[in-house]
Amino acid sequence: MSDMYQPGEIATIHKYNSADFTIMEEKLRHYSPDNPIALVLPALKADFFSDANKAIVKVLEGVDYIKEVVYSVGDFQTEDELRQARDLVKNVTGTTVTFLWTDGPRINALLDVLSENGLHTGSRGKGKSAWLAYGYVLGRADFASIVLHDCDVVTYDREFLARLCMPVTIPHFDYEFCKGFYGRFAGRLYGRVTRLFVFPLLETLLAALGPVHFLQYMASFRYPLAGEFAMSTRIAQTVRIPSDWGLEVGTLAEVYRKCSTRRIGQIELCDRYDHKHQDLSPDDKTKGLYKMGIDIARSIFTSLANSGVDLESKLKVIQTAYLRNAEDMIRKYDADSYTNQLHFDRHKEELAVETFCNALKQAAENFMEDPLGVPLIPNWSRVNAAIPDFYEQMLEAVRLDNS
């Protein structure tokens, strides 16, 4: 059973018991015709053909309140692989399933058109895949909301999906954006970046910079790095997002700028969540959780600077104070794990904190060298203004890839 805590301005929808998901689905079935839902699933080839996604497909076979499922698939090399992917979802009959082939020649040709018009979309990654899917959904012009989650969720079920869809679909809730959250454990605690980096970093920044509203907003989220969220198509039209590991934090920052916090919520999706785990990569800052930490901290620094916060004189203090706060977090999670009879490896927790310290230092150096950082992907309002028929070109490219 969840607690009843409401952190800050962000409304929290808890999971108090095992509610009857069929009643949730009845409500979604009732309201979704007037508030059509597009489910966006970004996936690399390995994730798409994984056992986790095959289980997700089985769940989708029994769902009929989603108007369209959009798989935004990367690193597919041939049309034959795309045919194999379509074959995997052939039994999903309650909704349309569309593939957006992000590395295919037709989509790449459209990305070239964007570049020729000065609209650069960054490097390949989850952020870019999600952004392309938003464009396809917006081009269709007949959806009210976009729901997004990853394809490597091992603990996925129909209640998980229904809970994710409800806040932006049920009219009297009046939410434009809702983030998922959950506990991450399976014999031990996971979620190292959130537990040992984001939480103590936000605590450090609040202590160093004072009650900055953006930081208070970020600290209200129970799992800011969760890959599951739902939003109105109005928000999807106007947000700019990073293409790198800063996607989740960058999205929250953009939603903060575009939306009243009264219309932002978070919902507990399940009692326990598990998915593919990333390597720490303590010796390589270009990959794994090391790279993730750099991108996340960099995104937070840029968002603070955009809010008018002067970080330059505080960065060294922030790095020092973060280490102390992160070490305190280790002590707290040690007690948490021990009481719940979960395995706890103190050495690996300390190694993670050391890696995140290095990530924070690198992010600070990058920020000082270039406060603007990696440009965000342009929002779809700008794309539409620059190339008025781009939606039509994109819809045709996707149609041909799916024929």
C-alpha positions in Angstrom: 0.0 0.0 0.0 1.3 3.5 -0.9 1.6 6.4 1.5 -0.7 9.4 1.2 2.0 12.1 0.9 1.3 15.0 -1.6 4.7 16.5 -2.3 4.5 20.2 -3.2 2.3 21.6 -6.0 2.3 18.4 -8.2 -0.8 16.3 -7.6 0.1 12.7 -6.7 -2.3 9.8 -7.6 -1.4 6.9 -5.4 -2.0 3.2 -5.7 -3.7 2.2 -2.5 -4.8 -1.3 -3.5 -5.1 -3.7 -6.5 -8.0 -1.8 -8.1 -10.1 -3.6 -10.7 -8.4 -2.6 -14.0 -11.4 -3.6 -16.0 -13.4 -0.7 -14.4 -10.5 1.6 -15.4 -10.7 0.3 -18.9 -14.5 0.8 -19.0 -14.0 4.5 -18.1 -11.3 4.8 -20.7 -13.5 3.2 -23.3 -16.2 5.7 -22.4 -14.1 8.8 -22.6 -11.5 7.9 -25.3 -13.7 8.5 -28.3 -13.9 12.2 -27.4 -10.2 12.2 -26.1 -8.4 9.9 -28.6 -5.1 8.4 -27.3 -2.0 7.7 -29.2 0.5 5.3 -27.5 4.1 6.0 -28.5 6.7 3.2 -27.9 10.3 4.2 -28.8 12.4 1.1 -29.3 15.7 0.0 -30.7 15.7 -3.3 -32.6 17.0 -5.3 -29.7 14.3 -3.9 -27.4 11.5 -4.5 -29.9 12.3 -8.2 -30.3 13.0 -8.7 -26.6 10.9 -11.0 -24.4 9.7 -7.9 -22.5 8.2 -6.3 -25.6 6.7 -9.6 -26.8 4.8 -9.6 -23.4 3.8 -6.0 -24.0 2.4 -6.9 -27.4 0.3 -9.7 -25.7 -1.1 -7.1 -23.3 -2.0 -4.7 -26.3 -3.9 -7.6 -27.9 -6.5 -7.1 -25.2 -6.7 -3.3 -25.3 -9.3 -1.5 -27.3 -9.4 2.1 -25.9 -6.1 3.1 -27.6 -6.8 4.6 -31.0 -3.3 4.0 -32.4 0.0 2.5 -31.2 3.1 4.1 -32.8 6.3 2.1 -32.5 9.1 4.5 -33.2 11.8 2.0 -34.1 15.5 2.7 -34.5 18.5 0.8 -36.0 16.3 -1.4 -38.3 18.5 -1.9 -41.3 16.1 -3.4 -43.9 12.5 -3.5 -44.9 12.6 -7.2 -44.2 13.3 -6.5 -40.5 10.3 -4.1 -40.6 8.1 -6.9 -42.0 9.3 -9.1 -39.1 8.3 -6.4 -36.7 4.8 -6.1 -38.3 4.4 -9.8 -38.0 5.0 -9.7 -34.3 2.1 -7.4 -33.8 -0.3 -9.0 -36.2 -2.7 -10.2 -33.4 -3.1 -6.7 -32.0 -6.6 -6.1 -33.5 -8.3 -3.6 -31.1 -6.1 -0.7 -32.3 -4.1 0.4 -35.3 -0.4 -0.3 -35.0 2.0 1.9 -37.0 5.7 1.8 -37.4 7.8 4.9 -37.7 11.1 3.8 -39.1 13.4 6.5 -37.8 16.5 5.2 -39.6 14.7 4.4 -42.9 15.5 6.3 -46.1 12.2 8.2 -46.2 12.4 9.5 -42.7 16.1 10.3 -43.2 15.2 12.3 -46.3 12.8 14.3 -44.3 15.5 15.0 -41.6 17.7 16.3 -44.4 14.9 18.7 -45.4 14.8 19.9 -41.8 18.6 20.5 -41.7 18.4 22.4 -45.0 15.9 24.7 -43.3 18.2 25.2 -40.3 16.2 22.9 -38.1 18.7 20.5 -36.5 17.4 17.4 -34.6 20.5 16.2 -32.9 22.0 12.8 -32.7 20.1 9.5 -32.7 18.5 8.5 -29.4 15.3 8.1 -27.5 14.6 11.8 -27.5 14.7 12.0 -31.2 12.6 8.9 -31.7 10.0 10.2 -29.3 10.0 13.6 -31.0 9.5 12.1 -34.5 6.5 10.1 -33.2 5.0 13.3 -31.7 5.2 14.8 -35.2 3.4 11.9 -36.8 0.7 12.0 -34.1 0.3 15.8 -34.5 0.2 15.4 -38.2 -2.8 13.1 -37.9 -4.6 15.9 -36.1 -7.2 13.6 -34.5 -5.6 12.8 -31.1 -6.1 14.5 -27.8 -3.2 12.9 -25.9 0.0 11.1 -26.3 1.0 8.3 -23.8 4.6 7.1 -23.9 6.5 4.3 -22.2 9.6 2.1 -23.0 9.5 -1.4 -24.5 11.7 -3.1 -21.9 9.2 -3.0 -19.0 9.3 -6.5 -17.5 6.5 -5.9 -15.0 4.0 -4.5 -17.6 0.3 -5.4 -17.4 -3.1 -3.9 -18.4 -3.5 -2.0 -15.1 -0.1 -0.3 -15.7 -1.3 1.0 -19.1 -4.7 2.0 -17.9 -3.4 3.9 -14.9 -0.9 5.7 -17.2 -3.7 6.8 -19.6 -6.4 7.9 -17.1 -5.1 11.3 -15.8 -5.1 12.9 -19.3 -8.1 11.1 -20.6 -10.7 11.6 -17.8 -12.0 15.1 -18.4 -12.7 16.2 -14.8 -9.1 15.4 -13.8 -8.0 18.3 -16.1 -4.4 17.3 -16.3 -2.2 18.2 -19.4 0.8 16.2 -18.3 1.2 13.2 -15.9 4.4 11.4 -15.0 4.5 7.8 -13.9 6.3 6.6 -10.7 6.9 3.3 -8.9 9.3 1.4 -6.7 12.3 -0.2 -8.4 13.5 -3.3 -6.7 13.9 -7.0 -7.4 15.9 -8.7 -4.6 17.8 -5.4 -4.3 17.2 -1.7 -4.9 17.6 -0.4 -8.4 17.2 3.2 -9.8 20.7 4.3 -8.9 20.7 7.5 -10.9 17.5 8.6 -9.2 18.4 7.5 -5.7 22.0 8.4 -5.6 22.3 11.3 -8.1 19.1 13.2 -8.8 17.6 13.2 -5.3 20.8 14.3 -3.5 21.6 16.8 -6.3 18.2 18.5 -6.1 18.6 18.6 -2.3 22.1 20.2 -2.7 20.9 22.7 -5.3 18.0 23.8 -3.0 20.4 24.3 -0.1 22.9 26.2 -2.2 20.5 28.3 -4.3 17.5 28.7 -2.0 13.9 28.0 -2.7 14.1 28.3 -6.5 10.6 27.4 -7.8 11.8 25.2 -10.6 13.9 23.1 -8.1 10.9 22.8 -5.8 8.8 21.6 -8.8 11.5 19.0 -9.8 11.8 17.8 -6.2 8.0 17.2 -6.1 8.4 14.2 -8.5 8.7 10.8 -6.9 10.6 9.4 -9.8 11.7 12.2 -12.2 13.6 9.8 -14.5 10.7 7.5 -15.1 10.3 6.8 -18.8 6.5 6.8 -18.6 4.3 9.8 -19.0 1.1 11.1 -20.7 0.5 14.6 -22.1 -2.0 16.5 -24.2 -1.2 17.1 -27.8 -1.1 20.9 -27.1 2.0 20.2 -24.9 3.5 17.9 -27.4 3.2 20.7 -30.1 5.1 23.2 -28.1 7.8 21.4 -26.0 11.4 21.3 -27.0 13.3 18.2 -25.8 16.9 17.1 -25.8 17.9 14.1 -27.9 20.3 12.6 -25.3 19.9 11.1 -21.8 18.5 14.4 -20.5 15.1 13.5 -22.2 13.2 12.9 -19.0 14.6 15.9 -17.1 14.4 18.1 -20.2 10.8 17.2 -20.8 9.9 18.1 -17.2 11.7 21.4 -17.6 9.8 22.2 -20.8 6.4 21.2 -19.3 7.2 23.5 -16.3 7.6 26.4 -18.8 4.5 25.6 -20.9 2.0 24.5 -18.3 0.5 25.5 -15.0 1.7 23.2 -12.2 -2.0 22.8 -11.2 -2.4 20.8 -14.5 0.6 18.6 -13.9 0.4 15.3 -12.0 2.1 12.0 -11.3 0.6 8.6 -10.9 1.8 5.4 -9.2 1.7 2.8 -11.9 2.5 -0.5 -10.1 3.8 -1.9 -6.8 7.1 -2.9 -8.3 8.8 -2.0 -11.6 11.6 -3.7 -13.4 13.3 -3.2 -16.8 16.6 -3.4 -18.5 19.5 -2.2 -16.3 22.2 0.1 -17.7 25.9 -0.4 -16.9 27.5 2.1 -14.6 30.6 2.5 -16.9 32.7 4.3 -14.2 35.7 4.4 -16.6 33.9 5.7 -19.7 32.1 9.0 -19.6 30.6 8.4 -23.1 28.2 5.7 -22.1 26.2 4.0 -19.4 25.1 5.7 -16.2 28.2 7.9 -16.2 27.0 9.6 -19.5 23.5 9.7 -18.2 24.6 11.6 -15.1 26.4 14.2 -17.2 23.5 14.8 -19.5 21.0 15.0 -16.6 23.1 17.5 -14.6 23.8 19.5 -17.7 20.1 19.7 -18.5 19.3 20.9 -14.9 22.1 23.5 -15.0 20.8 24.9 -18.3 17.2 25.0 -17.1 18.3 26.9 -14.0 20.3 29.4 -16.1 17.2 29.8 -18.3 15.3 30.8 -15.2 17.8 33.5 -14.4 19.7 31.6 -11.7 23.5 32.5 -11.4 25.3 29.2 -11.0 28.9 30.2 -11.7 29.9 31.1 -8.1 28.1 28.0 -6.7 29.3 25.1 -8.8 32.3 24.1 -6.6 30.2 24.2 -3.5 27.5 22.2 -5.2 30.0 19.5 -6.2 31.3 19.2 -2.6 27.9 19.3 -0.9 26.5 16.7 -3.4 29.0 14.2 -2.2 28.0 14.6 1.4 24.3 14.3 0.6 24.8 11.3 -1.6 26.7 9.5 1.1 23.8 10.2 3.5 21.5 8.7 0.9 23.6 5.5 1.0 23.1 5.3 4.7 19.4 5.7 4.4 19.1 3.1 1.6 21.2 0.7 3.7 18.6 0.8 6.5 15.8 0.6 3.9 17.3 -2.5 2.3 18.1 -4.2 5.5 14.7 -3.8 7.0 13.0 -5.1 3.8 15.5 -8.0 3.5 16.9 -6.7 0.2 20.5 -7.3 -0.8 22.7 -4.2 -0.3 26.2 -3.9 -1.7 27.7 -0.9 0.1 30.8 -0.9 -2.1 28.8 -0.7 -5.4 26.7 2.1 -4.0 29.9 4.0 -3.1 31.3 3.3 -6.6 28.1 4.7 -8.1 28.4 7.9 -6.0 32.0 8.3 -7.1 31.0 8.0 -10.7 28.2 10.5 -10.3 30.6 12.9 -8.6 32.8 12.7 -11.7 29.7 13.1 -13.9 28.7 16.2 -11.9 32.2 17.7 -12.3 32.2 17.1 -16.0 28.7 18.6 -16.4 29.9 21.7 -14.5 32.9 22.0 -16.8 30.7 21.6 -19.9 28.3 24.2 -18.6 31.0 26.8 -17.9 32.5 26.3 -21.4 29.1 26.6 -23.1 26.1 27.7 -20.9 23.6 27.0 -23.8 24.7 23.4 -24.1 23.4 21.0 -26.7 20.6 22.7 -28.6 17.1 21.2 -27.9 15.2 19.8 -30.8 12.9 22.4 -32.3 9.3 22.2 -31.3 6.7 21.1 -33.9 5.1 24.6 -34.0 8.4 25.9 -35.4 8.7 23.0 -37.9 5.2 23.7 -39.1 5.9 27.4 -39.5 9.1 26.8 -41.4 7.8 24.0 -43.7 4.0 24.2 -43.8 3.5 20.9 -45.6 6.0 18.9 -43.5 3.2 17.0 -41.7 1.8 15.8 -45.0 5.3 14.7 -46.2 5.8 12.8 -43.0 2.4 11.1 -43.1 3.1 9.9 -46.6 6.6 8.6 -45.7 5.1 6.6 -42.8 2.3 5.3 -45.0 4.7 4.0 -47.5 7.0 2.4 -44.9 3.9 0.6 -43.5 2.4 -0.5 -46.8 
